[in-house]
Amino acid sequence: MVFPKSHFAGTLPMAASVAILAGCATGPVLEQRLGQVLPNDASASYDAPSDTVTLSKGGSSVVLAKTGTVGAASLFGNAGDTSNALYMETASGKGKVVVFSSQDTDLGLVGAIASRDAEVTLPTSGTAAFNGGYEGLIVRASDKVALTTTQGTTCLTANFGASSISGGIISRSTSAADIVIPSTPLSAGGVFSGPVTGGQFSSGTASNGRIAGMFADVGAGEIVGALQLDHNISGADFYEVGGFTTVAGAGVCP
């Protein structure tokens, strides 16, 4: 599988661990992180008035200007494209996800952070389908270069009576297999995380895939989250990190 090299180029650290952090009422109600080990002082935030994304860790930070759109996401970068980000939010604006990579010596970040700023109470019975977009970055492990972006459609089915959620990410723009999200426990606060399968490219395999998501709005009509996969393609290692937003509507994964 050959990827076209885009302006996403640089040295990116790679890892595949997960951290989940609970927020408080004065900030995001909840924040979920996937990707490299992200220390507590690392953040990725979008500022609407300036239309910028800021990546920070400790005393270091970089401000990324909007450079365009990719699929359903806004695309951000700095002058040398040493740092990049994809930003999406739910229709209500209550759920947000930033996917990012930075080769900055002081930052050295790659991952995705999803957040919500609304308390959520889920129904106790019934099911609901959710559909929306998925946007991600593909990183080559050998030289830590972000080669391209990847897009897809996220489809989820919540079973409120069973407190579970399942589905997949389909119609992937990079000709990769569908990502399968098996039945995953759903908390009373609308939070879920667990392994995923599939997602491999031709002549390749995917492993160590994980998803982390949450209902984003008061009416439980939106979901926001993040996903990560490790790929092996024709013997070479790649890393994928992405984010998704969905809204309740008709349809389920095929």
C-alpha positions as CSV (number, residue, x, y, z in Angstrom):
1,M,0.0,0.0,0.0
2,V,1.5,3.4,-1.1
3,F,0.3,6.6,0.6
4,P,0.7,9.9,-1.1
5,K,2.9,12.2,1.0
6,S,1.1,15.3,2.0
7,H,2.4,18.3,3.9
8,F,2.1,16.3,7.1
9,A,5.8,15.6,7.6
10,G,8.1,15.5,10.5
11,T,9.4,13.4,13.4
12,L,6.5,12.1,15.6
13,P,6.9,9.9,18.7
14,M,4.7,6.8,18.6
15,A,3.0,4.9,21.4
16,A,-0.3,3.2,22.0
17,S,-1.4,3.7,25.6
18,V,-4.6,5.1,26.9
19,A,-5.5,7.7,29.6
20,I,-9.0,8.7,30.6
21,L,-9.4,11.8,32.8
22,A,-12.5,13.0,34.5
23,G,-13.2,16.7,34.5
24,C,-15.1,19.0,36.9
25,A,-18.1,21.3,36.5
26,T,-16.0,24.4,36.0
27,G,-14.2,22.9,32.9
28,P,-15.1,20.1,30.5
29,V,-17.4,17.7,32.2
30,L,-15.4,14.8,30.7
31,E,-12.2,14.4,28.7
32,Q,-10.9,11.2,27.0
33,R,-7.5,10.7,25.5
34,L,-6.0,8.2,23.1
35,G,-2.6,7.9,21.5
36,Q,0.8,8.4,23.0
37,V,1.1,8.8,26.8
38,L,-0.3,12.3,27.3
39,P,0.8,13.9,30.6
40,N,-1.7,15.7,32.7
41,D,-0.3,19.1,31.6
42,A,-0.7,18.3,27.9
43,S,-3.7,19.9,26.2
44,A,-5.1,20.5,22.7
45,S,-7.8,23.2,22.5
46,Y,-9.7,25.1,19.8
47,D,-10.4,28.8,20.1
48,A,-13.4,29.9,18.0
49,P,-12.7,33.7,18.0
50,S,-9.2,33.3,16.5
51,D,-10.0,30.0,14.7
52,T,-6.9,28.4,16.0
53,V,-5.8,25.2,17.8
54,T,-3.3,25.4,20.6
55,L,-1.1,22.5,21.7
56,S,0.5,22.8,25.1
57,K,2.7,20.8,27.5
58,G,4.3,22.2,30.5
59,G,5.6,25.7,29.7
60,S,5.7,25.0,25.9
61,S,2.9,25.7,23.4
62,V,2.3,26.1,19.7
63,V,-0.6,27.9,18.1
64,L,-1.8,26.4,14.8
65,A,-3.7,28.4,12.2
66,K,-6.5,27.0,10.1
67,T,-5.2,25.8,6.7
68,G,-8.4,24.3,5.2
69,T,-10.8,21.4,5.7
70,V,-10.4,17.7,5.3
71,G,-13.7,15.8,5.1
72,A,-15.8,16.9,8.1
73,A,-12.8,18.4,10.0
74,S,-11.0,21.7,10.0
75,L,-7.3,21.3,9.3
76,F,-4.7,23.3,11.2
77,G,-0.9,23.7,11.0
78,N,2.0,26.0,11.7
79,A,4.5,27.7,9.4
80,G,6.7,24.7,8.9
81,D,4.0,22.1,9.3
82,T,5.9,20.7,12.2
83,S,2.6,20.5,14.1
84,N,-0.8,19.6,12.7
85,A,-4.3,19.2,14.0
86,L,-7.8,18.1,12.9
87,Y,-10.8,19.6,14.8
88,M,-14.4,18.5,14.8
89,E,-17.4,19.3,17.0
90,T,-20.9,18.0,17.3
91,A,-23.9,20.0,15.9
92,S,-24.7,21.4,19.3
93,G,-21.1,22.4,20.0
94,K,-21.2,20.5,23.3
95,G,-18.8,17.8,22.1
96,K,-15.4,18.5,20.6
97,V,-12.4,16.4,19.5
98,V,-8.9,17.5,18.5
99,V,-6.5,15.1,16.7
100,F,-3.0,16.3,16.6
101,S,0.7,15.6,16.0
102,S,3.8,17.7,16.8
103,Q,7.4,17.1,16.2
104,D,8.3,20.1,18.4
105,T,11.2,19.1,20.7
106,D,9.5,20.4,23.8
107,L,6.0,19.1,22.9
108,G,6.5,15.8,21.2
109,L,2.8,15.0,21.2
110,V,0.6,12.8,19.0
111,G,-2.9,11.7,19.9
112,A,-6.6,12.7,20.2
113,I,-8.5,14.4,23.0
114,A,-12.3,14.4,23.0
115,S,-14.3,16.4,25.5
116,R,-17.9,17.5,26.3
117,D,-19.3,20.3,28.4
118,A,-22.7,19.0,29.2
119,E,-23.9,16.6,31.9
120,V,-25.6,13.6,30.3
121,T,-28.4,11.3,31.6
122,L,-29.1,8.3,29.3
123,P,-32.5,6.7,28.7
124,T,-32.9,3.4,30.5
125,S,-34.5,1.5,27.7
126,G,-34.7,1.3,23.9
127,T,-32.0,1.6,21.2
128,A,-30.8,4.5,19.0
129,A,-28.6,4.7,15.9
130,F,-25.9,7.4,15.5
131,N,-24.1,8.4,12.3
132,G,-21.4,10.9,11.5
133,G,-17.9,11.5,10.3
134,Y,-14.5,10.1,11.2
135,E,-11.2,11.9,10.5
136,G,-7.7,10.7,11.3
137,L,-3.9,11.0,10.7
138,I,-1.7,8.2,9.4
139,V,1.9,8.1,10.7
140,R,4.8,6.0,9.3
141,A,6.6,4.4,12.3
142,S,10.1,4.1,10.6
143,D,10.7,7.8,10.3
144,K,7.6,9.1,12.2
145,V,6.3,11.0,9.2
146,A,2.5,11.8,9.1
147,L,1.9,10.8,5.5
148,T,-1.8,11.6,5.0
149,T,-5.2,12.0,6.5
150,T,-8.0,9.4,6.5
151,Q,-11.7,9.8,6.5
152,G,-14.7,7.6,7.0
153,T,-18.3,7.2,8.3
154,T,-18.9,6.4,11.9
155,C,-22.1,4.4,12.7
156,L,-23.0,3.4,16.2
157,T,-26.0,1.6,17.9
158,A,-26.7,2.3,21.5
159,N,-28.7,-0.3,23.5
160,F,-29.8,1.7,26.5
161,G,-31.5,-1.3,28.2
162,A,-28.4,-3.4,28.0
163,S,-26.1,-0.4,28.7
164,S,-23.9,-1.2,25.6
165,I,-22.8,0.4,22.3
166,S,-21.5,-1.2,19.1
167,G,-20.9,-0.3,15.5
168,G,-18.1,0.6,13.2
169,I,-16.2,3.0,11.0
170,I,-16.9,2.3,7.4
171,S,-16.4,3.7,3.9
172,R,-12.7,4.6,4.7
173,S,-11.2,6.9,2.1
174,T,-7.8,5.2,2.3
175,S,-9.2,1.9,1.0
176,A,-8.8,0.3,4.4
177,A,-11.2,-2.3,5.9
178,D,-14.0,-1.3,8.1
179,I,-13.2,-0.9,11.8
180,V,-15.5,-3.1,13.9
181,I,-16.6,-1.8,17.3
182,P,-17.9,-4.8,19.3
183,S,-20.5,-4.5,22.1
184,T,-18.9,-2.2,24.6
185,P,-20.2,-1.4,28.1
186,L,-21.8,2.0,28.4
187,S,-21.8,3.9,31.7
188,A,-24.7,5.7,33.3
189,G,-22.9,8.9,32.4
190,G,-22.7,8.0,28.7
191,V,-19.0,7.0,28.6
192,F,-17.5,4.0,26.9
193,S,-14.0,2.7,25.9
194,G,-12.6,-0.6,24.7
195,P,-10.9,-2.5,21.9
196,V,-11.8,-2.5,18.2
197,T,-10.9,-4.9,15.4
198,G,-10.3,-4.6,11.7
199,G,-9.3,-1.4,9.9
200,Q,-6.4,-3.0,8.1
201,F,-5.1,-1.8,4.7
202,S,-4.5,-4.2,1.8
203,S,-1.4,-6.3,2.4
204,G,-1.5,-5.4,6.0
205,T,-2.8,-6.0,9.4
206,A,-4.1,-3.8,12.2
207,S,-3.7,-4.4,16.0
208,N,-4.0,-2.7,19.4
209,G,-7.0,-0.7,18.2
210,R,-9.0,1.2,20.8
211,I,-12.0,3.5,21.0
212,A,-13.0,6.0,23.6
213,G,-16.2,8.0,23.4
214,M,-19.1,9.6,25.2
215,F,-22.5,11.1,24.7
216,A,-22.0,14.8,24.3
217,D,-25.3,16.6,24.8
218,V,-28.0,16.8,27.5
219,G,-30.5,15.0,25.3
220,A,-28.2,12.1,24.6
221,G,-28.5,12.8,20.9
222,E,-24.8,13.2,20.1
223,I,-21.6,11.2,20.6
224,V,-18.0,12.4,20.3
225,G,-14.8,10.3,20.7
226,A,-11.4,9.2,19.6
227,L,-9.8,6.1,18.0
228,Q,-6.3,4.7,17.6
229,L,-4.9,1.8,15.6
230,D,-1.5,0.3,15.0
231,H,-1.0,-0.9,11.5
232,N,1.5,-3.2,9.7
233,I,1.5,-2.8,5.9
234,S,3.7,-5.0,3.8
235,G,6.0,-5.4,6.7
236,A,6.2,-1.7,7.7
237,D,4.6,-0.2,10.8
238,F,2.1,2.6,10.8
239,Y,0.1,4.4,13.4
240,E,-3.4,5.9,13.0
241,V,-5.1,8.3,15.4
242,G,-8.5,9.9,14.8
243,G,-11.7,11.4,16.1
244,F,-15.4,11.2,15.3
245,T,-18.7,13.0,15.9
246,T,-22.1,11.5,15.4
247,V,-25.8,12.5,15.7
248,A,-28.9,10.4,16.3
249,G,-30.6,9.3,13.1
250,A,-31.8,6.5,10.9
251,G,-29.5,3.7,9.8
252,V,-27.1,1.2,11.4
253,C,-23.8,-0.3,10.3
254,P,-24.2,-2.9,7.5
